[in-house]
Structures are given as C-alpha cells and as structure tokens.
Amino acid sequence: MAERSTAGDARRELLIELFRAGLARVDGRRCVREALARADAGPVWAVAIGKAATAMALGARDALGASLERLLVVSPDGHGAEALVATPGAEVLESAHPVPDERSLRAGARLLGWLDALPARVQLLFLISGGASSLVEVPMPGVTLEQLARLSQRGLAAGRDIVTLNAERARCSQIKGGRLAARLGGRGGRALLISDVPGDDPAVIGSGILAPAPDGDAIRREVIASVDMAMDAAAEAARARGLTVRRATGRFSGDAARLATQFTHELALGEAQVRIWGGESTVQLPAAPGRGGRNQHLALAAARLIAGYPELALLAAGTDGIDGPTDDAGAVVDGETCGRIAVLGLDPDESLRRADSGTALAAAGALLRTGPTGTNVADLVIGVRRALEPRGL
C-alpha cells in the first residue's frame, strides 16, 4: 500500500475529530440524561427501541435512579445491551436489523404484553431512535414475515429514501403509523426521540412506531437529537481551531455519486476551509453488490473527483457507526486515495459500478470504523480545504 503523506494524516485526524465532536453532541446517553434532569419524581416504566436504545436507556438510568422500576430495551445485535443486564427491572432483547426476522416478531409481541401490564400508578417513558423499523414488528393480518423482509430488502436495494420506505413499512404494521399510541387508550406518557429522518417528524422516526394516534393521544413527544445538532457541534469544533466554516442549511438526500459531485465542487470552489453537510444519500445496487455502504460509495466517488488536489479531503460516515451491511462507519478520502487504489491494481470506476467501494477503500486504508456510537441522526459529510502543516492542524 502506498503511504499517506504526513499532511494527509493531519487532514484525516482533523476530519475524524470534527466527526466525533458531532457525535458527542447527539450521544443518546447524554441527551436523555439532560432531558430527564428535572423529571417528576415517581415510579417510571421505560421502553427503549432502536440503534441508540442501550445508550438512551443508560441515560434514563443515570437520571432516574431507583425511580426507574422497569425497563424494556430492544436493540440490534452488538450494540452494548450487556451493559444493562444487571440493571434491576431491566429486560433486554437483541433483534434484527436492517431486515426483520423471527426475533422482530417476538419483540413486537413482548412490547404489547409489556404495555398491557402497565400499572396505573407508573409514568410511561418511551425512548425511540432509528432502527426500530426492523427491530420490533407486529404485522397486519395476512402480512407474513417473508413479505416484510422482502419489503426491506427491495427498498434498500432500490435506494428508496427513508421516508418512503418507512411509510411502506408502517402500512404493513399493527404498531406503527400511530397504532401503538392508539392502543394506549388515552393513557399519558412522555417520548424522547433521536431523529434520523427529514423534518425530525415523530410520525416517520422508526417507521412511526410512536407516531400520534389518528384521533389524538396524551403522549408528550420531544426530539432530543438530530443531524442539525451534530452539524452545529462539528462546526463549533472547527471554529474553535480557528478555521472558517460553511455549514449546510438543509438536509441532503438523493444519489450518492451525484452528491459527491456537488460536495466536492462546493469544497473546491468555496472560500471556507471546512464544509459540513448532513442527511442521507441513496445507492441503487446491482444484482450482486460487493462490499460497502452509501457513505463509502459517496466517499469513493468524491475521491475520484479530488484526485491530484492535495489540499482537499472529505469524510462521509453514518452517525450510528454503521454503513450498509458492513462494520465500517464510512471513509475518509483525499487527493491521494485513488492513486493508492490504482497502485494496488484496483479500478475506482469499476468498484463504484459494482457497488464494491469498501474493497477499494480498505485497500487504500481509507475506511473509518467507530463501532456502535450510541446515536443515530443520519449521516455527516465533512470536507476540508487547507494546506496543513504536519504539526499545525
């Protein structure tokens, strides 16, 4: 593998530092703990569902202490749920993501039984983040698990945006699209949500597992973390270093390769040293895709465009630490990335065509791995345009 320049290493470290500053602002444990800092005293039963479920549950435990009598947590495999096993009154279920399986149906049945057993004396707390779509499900009569799985697989392969896909999932569900809230029969409660969807709409987060009931309900909903907050934190961290920053005002969406063209154009021609975008791209997959995810695809497409421009570098990563069906969050690329790929006999264009960006980026040492982050507010893309000294970030 061709070695990265010292200045290239400095840019990579800067971009990762800014990304981590964004993650820290929207950390599920921190955000829930702060939201519940002045919660009413009294017994609480809480249910946490999503990619950030474990972190959010830990935040509730921090804030509520012994007042947290019961806790039901449904999280994806490998998201740190073992940290809650010893918590009194906690029940932890690991389930399937991004495609539902039998565990998703068991978790759905358990959720309904858990809610039906709520005593009148307790306060109800929901902790919801993206990922709930596949983790918990109670299908409509006549809808099979196989149909649910195919719906998710087709949507992911076709590059459908999250709003469209979640709406399709909700139509097949007895608990999404406001149906779970309606089941509560007017009982009050509080919901804290981490948003990974445009507009931070509770009716869409987690396929609307806690969407308002059609005839209204008594749930108080509050979005406690979003991609806008993560972008703000990354921008503040860059300004604290004395760098000029341009933070996008809207949320990006659409084809990853097209977005790569837009972002690199703005980075190269703009005056700001750091540019920050937030949102979620899509990739239409071939019949037999290779290794990678939407952020890796975007990063490799950007690497082609900034090849030979030593002052440019770009990070594209999922704030949940997961990019597609991989263990990588995304990638960090610069003007040398495509050269390193070519030295190893790989073709970036062919890698993009085959949706095999991860293989090329791994060879170049460009992948970014964080592990589960305790949050999920869509994706961050951060670009830097600066001639950095090795010791002068």
C-alpha positions, 0 to 999 in steps of 0.5 A: 500500500502506498503511504499517506503523506504526513499532511494527509494524516493531519487532514484525516485526524482533523476530519475524524475529530470534527466527526466525533465532536458531532457525535458527542453532541447527539450521544443518546446517553447524554441527551436523555440524561439532560432531558430527564434532569428535572423529571417528576419524581415517581415510579417510571416504566421505560421502553427503549427501541432502536440503534441508540436504545442501550445508550438512551436507556443508560441515560434514563438510568443515570437520571432516574435512579431507583425511580426507574422500576422497569425497563424494556430495551430492544436493540440490534445485535452488538450494540452494548445491551450487556451493559444493562443486564444487571440493571434491576427491572431491566429486560433486554432483547437483541433483534434484527436489523436492517431486515426483520426476522423471527426475533422482530416478531417476538419483540413486537409481541413482548412490547404489547404484553409489556404495555398491557401490564402497565400499572396505573400508578407508573409514568410511561417513558418511551425512548425511540431512535432509528432502527426500530423499523426492523427491530420490533414488528407486529404485522397486519393480518395476512402480512407474513414475515417473508413479505416484510423482509422482502419489503426491506430488502427491495427498498434498500436495494432500490435506494428508496429514501427513508421516508418512503420506505418507512411509510411502506413499512408502517402500512404493513404494521399493527404498531406503527403509523400511530397504532401503538399510541392508539392502543394506549387508550388515552393513557399519558406518557412522555417520548424522547426521540433521536431523529434520523429522518427529514423534518425530525417528524415523530410520525416517520422516526422508526417507521412511526412506531410512536407516531400520534394516534389518528384521533389524538393521544396524551403522549408528550413527544420531544426530539432530543437529537438530530443531524442539525445538532451534530452539524452545529457541534462539528462546526463549533469544533472547527471554529474553535481551531480557528478555521472558517466554516460553511455549514449546510442549511438543509438536509441532503438526500438523493444519489450518492455519486451525484452528491459527491459531485456537488460536495466536492465542487462546493469544497473546491470552489468555496472560500471556507476551509471546512464544509459540513453537510448532513442527511442521507444519500441513496445507492441503487445496487446491482444484482450482486453488490460487493462490499460497502455502504452509501457513505463509502460509495459517496466517499469513493466517488468524491475521491475520484473527483479530488484526485491530484488536489492535495489540499482537499479531503472529505469524510462521509460516515453514518452517525450510528457507526454503521454503513450498509451491511458492513462494520465500517462507519464510512471513509475518509478520502483525499487527493491521494486515495485513488492513486493508492487504489490504482497502485494496488491494481484496483479500478475506482470506476469499476468498484463504484459500478459494482457497488464494491467501494469498501474493497477499494477503500480498505485497500487504500486504508481509507475506511473509518470504523467507530463501532456502535456510537450510541446515536443515530441522526443520519449521516455527516459529510465533512470536507476540508480545504487547507494546506496543513502543516504536519504539526499545525492542524 
